[in-house]
């Protein structure tokens, strides 16, 4: 890992705890930055070629499936061969092929911007979990963080979010991690934790409400992004195509088509339930933002009060733990 310059130019101005808050890379705080070397730029070029190849394969495969499905509808063949390309095409979409292809295009665009301004951000801190969640060309993966490593260090390209190194190891394929920026806890938050009172009905639990400041409420508003239209469209398409295939399979009875239709219908229902859950959470976070306060909880331990945690009143999501942002805030996405 490259050294952070001693004159301070390598230190991120937003890495402190002021009004700009704290920037997070794969769940650890950003502490500085450096520029890629010429040798590393060659490695970045290799990753770009790999991304380009993946984009061509994905979109080429999609167009080939589309052409196959179109041609089979205009020629006289057995129903099995007529419906197979349609089912394969829908399975490609149902498994997130379209969404993943769009993500790869975005990664390719952003890595090209990184090549023009090759700045890598440095993160260092305690490992939030025993793994790092990454997105790859093949889908989500997890990188193990071994228990004997007390701290986690990462280097992440500033524009694309590509993980460059973790604990000194170079990545061997394009991997992308979550980045986020959280607001700094206001000065009155730590003082407010001293004013907790016994919570009625729960022995040994003390509580107090404190107002969220404008920076915290602004962060909350940033999470109210709604449901991506593409995901909703895919879920509804699975429902419609699944129901359509089942109705077609009944006249005459076609077990293969009916099975495919039932599978698509199940995928569509599952995705809609997931989207509904996300919409519900967004609504509750919106209520939290409008309420404008967090509940401080402290539990009595061995005759003294334990570390304070703050919980949002409607969504019941953890906001801070002993003054530090909750994990979900650190990996919520670029803000």
C-alpha positions as CSV (number, residue, x, y, z in Angstrom):
1,X,0.0,0.0,0.0
2,X,1.3,3.5,-0.9
3,X,2.1,5.9,1.9
4,X,0.0,8.9,2.7
5,X,1.9,12.0,2.0
6,X,3.4,13.7,5.0
7,X,2.5,17.2,3.9
8,X,-1.2,16.4,4.3
9,X,-2.2,16.5,0.7
10,X,-3.0,12.8,0.8
11,X,-5.5,13.2,3.7
12,X,-9.1,13.3,2.7
13,X,-10.8,16.5,4.0
14,X,-14.0,14.6,4.5
15,X,-12.4,11.9,6.6
16,X,-12.9,13.8,9.8
17,X,-15.9,14.2,12.0
18,X,-17.0,17.6,11.0
19,X,-20.2,18.6,9.2
20,X,-19.1,16.7,6.1
21,X,-19.2,13.6,8.1
22,X,-17.2,10.4,7.5
23,X,-16.6,8.5,4.3
24,X,-16.7,4.7,4.4
25,X,-15.1,2.1,2.1
26,X,-16.3,-1.4,2.5
27,X,-17.4,-0.6,6.0
28,X,-14.1,1.0,7.2
29,X,-13.4,4.8,7.4
30,X,-11.5,6.5,4.6
31,X,-8.3,8.0,5.9
32,X,-6.4,9.1,2.8
33,X,-5.6,8.7,-0.8
34,X,-2.8,8.0,-3.3
35,X,-2.3,7.8,-7.0
36,X,-1.8,4.5,-8.9
37,X,1.6,3.7,-10.3
38,X,2.3,3.1,-14.0
39,X,2.5,-0.6,-13.3
40,X,-0.9,-0.5,-11.5
41,X,-2.4,1.4,-14.4
42,X,-1.5,-1.5,-16.6
43,X,-3.4,-3.8,-14.2
44,X,-6.4,-1.4,-14.4
45,X,-6.3,-1.6,-18.2
46,X,-6.4,-5.4,-17.9
47,X,-9.5,-5.2,-15.7
48,X,-11.1,-2.8,-18.2
49,X,-10.5,-5.4,-21.0
50,X,-12.1,-8.0,-18.8
51,X,-15.1,-5.8,-18.2
52,X,-15.4,-5.0,-21.9
53,X,-15.4,-8.7,-22.8
54,X,-18.1,-9.4,-20.2
55,X,-20.3,-6.6,-21.5
56,X,-19.9,-7.9,-25.1
57,X,-20.7,-11.5,-24.0
58,X,-23.7,-10.5,-21.9
59,X,-25.3,-8.2,-24.5
60,X,-24.3,-10.5,-27.4
61,X,-25.9,-13.5,-25.6
62,X,-29.0,-11.5,-24.9
63,X,-29.4,-10.4,-28.6
64,X,-28.7,-14.0,-29.7
65,X,-31.5,-15.3,-27.4
66,X,-33.8,-12.6,-28.6
67,X,-33.2,-13.5,-32.2
68,X,-33.6,-17.2,-31.5
69,X,-36.9,-16.6,-29.7
70,X,-38.1,-14.4,-32.6
71,X,-37.2,-16.8,-35.4
72,X,-38.8,-19.8,-33.7
73,X,-42.2,-18.0,-33.6
74,X,-42.2,-17.7,-37.4
75,X,-41.3,-21.3,-38.4
76,X,-43.2,-24.5,-37.9
77,X,-41.5,-26.6,-35.2
78,X,-42.4,-28.7,-32.2
79,X,-43.8,-26.7,-29.2
80,X,-40.8,-27.8,-27.1
81,X,-38.4,-26.0,-29.5
82,X,-40.7,-23.0,-29.9
83,X,-41.0,-22.3,-26.2
84,X,-37.5,-23.2,-25.1
85,X,-35.7,-20.0,-26.3
86,X,-38.5,-17.8,-24.7
87,X,-38.1,-19.6,-21.4
88,X,-34.3,-19.3,-21.5
89,X,-34.6,-15.6,-22.4
90,X,-37.0,-15.0,-19.5
91,X,-34.7,-17.0,-17.1
92,X,-31.8,-14.7,-18.2
93,X,-33.9,-11.7,-17.2
94,X,-35.3,-13.3,-14.0
95,X,-31.8,-14.1,-12.7
96,X,-30.9,-10.4,-13.0
97,X,-29.0,-10.6,-16.3
98,X,-30.4,-7.3,-17.5
99,X,-29.6,-5.5,-14.3
100,X,-26.1,-7.0,-14.1
101,X,-25.4,-6.0,-17.7
102,X,-26.4,-2.4,-16.9
103,X,-24.1,-2.5,-13.8
104,X,-21.2,-3.7,-15.9
105,X,-21.7,-0.9,-18.4
106,X,-21.6,1.6,-15.5
107,X,-18.5,-0.1,-14.0
108,X,-16.7,0.1,-17.4
109,X,-17.6,3.8,-17.8
110,X,-16.4,4.6,-14.3
111,X,-13.2,2.7,-14.5
112,X,-12.3,4.6,-17.6
113,X,-12.8,7.8,-15.6
114,X,-10.6,6.3,-12.9
115,X,-7.9,5.7,-15.5
116,X,-8.0,9.4,-16.5
117,X,-7.7,10.5,-12.8
118,X,-6.1,7.4,-11.1
119,X,-6.8,8.2,-7.5
120,X,-7.2,5.4,-5.0
121,X,-8.9,6.0,-1.6
122,X,-7.4,4.3,1.4
123,X,-9.6,2.9,4.2
124,X,-8.4,1.5,7.5
125,X,-10.2,0.4,10.6
126,X,-11.6,-2.6,12.6
127,X,-13.2,-5.2,10.4
128,X,-17.0,-4.7,10.6
129,X,-17.6,-8.3,9.7
130,X,-15.7,-11.5,9.0
131,X,-16.0,-10.9,5.2
132,X,-16.2,-8.1,2.6
133,X,-19.2,-8.2,0.4
134,X,-18.2,-7.5,-3.2
135,X,-20.0,-7.4,-6.6
136,X,-18.2,-9.1,-9.5
137,X,-18.9,-9.9,-13.1
138,X,-20.3,-13.3,-12.0
139,X,-22.5,-11.9,-9.2
140,X,-22.1,-11.1,-5.5
141,X,-19.2,-12.7,-3.6
142,X,-17.6,-12.6,-0.2
143,X,-14.0,-12.1,0.7
144,X,-12.9,-13.6,4.0
145,X,-11.2,-11.4,6.6
146,X,-9.2,-13.7,8.8
147,X,-9.7,-13.5,12.6
148,X,-6.0,-13.0,13.3
149,X,-6.0,-9.7,11.4
150,X,-6.8,-7.0,13.9
151,X,-7.6,-4.3,11.3
152,X,-8.9,-4.2,7.8
153,X,-7.2,-2.0,5.2
154,X,-8.7,-1.4,1.8
155,X,-7.9,0.6,-1.3
156,X,-10.8,1.6,-3.5
157,X,-10.8,3.5,-6.8
158,X,-12.6,6.7,-6.2
159,X,-15.0,6.8,-9.1
160,X,-16.0,3.2,-9.8
161,X,-15.7,1.8,-6.3
162,X,-13.4,-1.0,-7.6
163,X,-11.6,-2.8,-4.7
164,X,-7.9,-2.5,-5.5
165,X,-6.3,-4.1,-2.5
166,X,-7.5,-5.5,0.9
167,X,-5.0,-6.1,3.7
168,X,-2.2,-5.6,1.2
169,X,-3.5,-8.2,-1.3
170,X,-4.2,-7.3,-4.9
171,X,-7.5,-8.4,-6.3
172,X,-7.4,-10.8,-9.2
173,X,-10.6,-9.8,-10.9
174,X,-12.8,-6.7,-11.0
175,X,-14.6,-6.4,-7.6
176,X,-16.7,-3.5,-6.4
177,X,-17.5,-2.6,-2.9
178,X,-20.1,-0.4,-1.1
179,X,-19.1,3.1,-0.3
180,X,-21.0,5.6,1.8
181,X,-20.8,8.8,3.7
182,X,-22.4,9.2,7.1
183,X,-23.2,12.4,9.0
184,X,-21.2,13.1,12.2
185,X,-22.9,12.7,15.5
186,X,-23.8,16.1,16.9
187,X,-22.1,17.4,20.0
188,X,-25.2,17.1,22.1
189,X,-25.6,13.4,21.3
190,X,-23.0,12.2,23.9
191,X,-24.3,14.5,26.5
192,X,-27.9,13.4,25.9
193,X,-26.9,9.8,26.8
194,X,-26.4,11.0,30.4
195,X,-30.1,12.0,30.7
196,X,-31.6,8.5,30.3
197,X,-34.4,7.5,32.6
198,X,-35.8,4.0,33.5
199,X,-38.0,2.7,30.7
200,X,-41.3,1.6,32.0
201,X,-42.0,-2.1,31.6
202,X,-38.3,-3.1,31.0
203,X,-36.2,-3.6,34.1
204,X,-32.6,-2.4,33.8
205,X,-33.3,-0.5,30.6
206,X,-33.0,3.3,30.4
207,X,-34.1,5.6,27.6
208,X,-34.1,9.2,26.4
209,X,-35.0,11.0,23.2
210,X,-32.7,13.4,21.4
211,X,-33.3,15.5,18.3
212,X,-31.5,14.6,15.1
213,X,-29.6,17.6,13.6
214,X,-30.0,18.8,10.0
215,X,-27.1,16.8,8.8
216,X,-28.5,13.5,10.2
217,X,-31.9,14.3,8.7
218,X,-30.3,15.0,5.4
219,X,-28.6,11.6,5.5
220,X,-31.9,10.0,6.3
221,X,-33.5,11.7,3.3
222,X,-30.8,10.3,1.1
223,X,-32.0,6.8,1.9
224,X,-35.6,7.6,0.6
225,X,-34.7,6.7,-3.0
226,X,-37.7,4.6,-3.8
227,X,-37.7,1.3,-5.8
228,X,-35.6,1.2,-9.0
229,X,-38.1,1.1,-11.9
230,X,-36.1,-1.6,-13.7
231,X,-36.4,-4.0,-10.8
232,X,-40.2,-3.3,-10.5
233,X,-40.6,-3.8,-14.3
234,X,-38.7,-7.2,-14.2
235,X,-40.8,-8.4,-11.3
236,X,-44.1,-7.5,-13.1
237,X,-42.8,-9.0,-16.3
238,X,-42.1,-12.3,-14.6
239,X,-45.7,-12.3,-13.2
240,X,-47.3,-11.5,-16.6
241,X,-45.2,-13.9,-18.6
242,X,-45.6,-16.6,-16.1
243,X,-49.3,-16.3,-16.0
244,X,-49.4,-16.1,-19.8
245,X,-47.4,-19.2,-20.2
246,X,-49.5,-21.1,-17.8
247,X,-52.7,-20.1,-19.6
248,X,-51.2,-21.1,-23.0
249,X,-50.0,-24.4,-21.6
250,X,-53.5,-25.4,-20.6
251,X,-54.7,-25.3,-24.2
252,X,-53.5,-28.0,-24.9
253,X,-51.8,-29.2,-21.8
254,X,-48.1,-28.8,-22.1
255,X,-46.1,-29.8,-18.9
256,X,-42.8,-28.1,-20.0
257,X,-44.4,-24.7,-20.7
258,X,-46.6,-24.9,-17.6
259,X,-43.5,-25.7,-15.4
260,X,-41.6,-22.7,-16.9
261,X,-44.6,-20.4,-16.4
262,X,-45.0,-21.6,-12.8
263,X,-41.3,-20.9,-12.2
264,X,-41.5,-17.4,-13.6
265,X,-44.6,-16.7,-11.6
266,X,-42.9,-17.8,-8.4
267,X,-39.8,-15.6,-9.2
268,X,-42.1,-12.6,-9.9
269,X,-44.0,-13.1,-6.6
270,X,-40.8,-13.4,-4.6
271,X,-39.3,-10.2,-6.2
272,X,-42.5,-8.3,-5.6
273,X,-42.5,-9.3,-1.9
274,X,-38.8,-8.1,-1.6
275,X,-39.7,-4.8,-3.3
276,X,-42.7,-4.4,-1.0
277,X,-40.5,-4.9,2.0
278,X,-38.1,-2.3,0.7
279,X,-40.9,0.1,0.1
280,X,-42.2,-0.4,3.6
281,X,-38.7,0.3,5.1
282,X,-38.4,3.5,3.0
283,X,-41.8,4.6,4.3
284,X,-40.8,4.0,7.9
285,X,-37.5,5.8,7.4
286,X,-39.5,8.7,6.0
287,X,-41.5,8.7,9.2
288,X,-38.2,8.7,11.2
289,X,-37.0,11.7,9.2
290,X,-40.2,13.6,9.8
291,X,-40.2,12.7,13.5
292,X,-36.7,14.1,13.8
293,X,-35.4,12.2,16.8
294,X,-33.6,9.1,17.9
295,X,-34.2,7.0,21.0
296,X,-31.1,6.5,23.2
297,X,-31.1,3.2,25.1
298,X,-28.7,2.1,27.8
299,X,-28.8,-1.2,29.8
300,X,-27.7,-1.6,33.3
301,X,-24.7,-3.9,33.6
302,X,-23.0,-4.8,36.9
303,X,-24.4,-1.7,38.6
304,X,-23.5,0.8,35.9
305,X,-24.9,1.8,32.6
306,X,-23.6,0.2,29.4
307,X,-22.6,1.9,26.2
308,X,-25.5,3.9,24.6
309,X,-27.2,2.8,21.4
310,X,-29.5,5.0,19.4
311,X,-32.6,3.5,17.6
312,X,-34.9,5.2,15.1
313,X,-38.5,5.2,16.5
314,X,-40.5,4.0,13.5
315,X,-38.2,1.7,11.5
316,X,-36.5,0.4,14.7
317,X,-33.2,0.5,12.9
318,X,-30.0,1.0,14.8
319,X,-28.7,4.5,14.2
320,X,-25.5,4.6,16.3
321,X,-23.7,2.3,18.8
322,X,-21.5,4.0,21.4
323,X,-21.4,7.1,19.1
324,X,-20.4,5.2,15.9
325,X,-22.7,4.8,12.9
326,X,-24.6,1.5,12.5
327,X,-23.1,-0.9,10.0
328,X,-26.0,-0.5,7.5
329,X,-25.2,3.2,7.2
330,X,-21.6,2.4,6.4
331,X,-22.4,0.1,3.5
332,X,-25.6,1.8,2.2
333,X,-24.2,3.0,-1.1
334,X,-22.5,6.1,-2.4
335,X,-24.0,9.3,-1.1
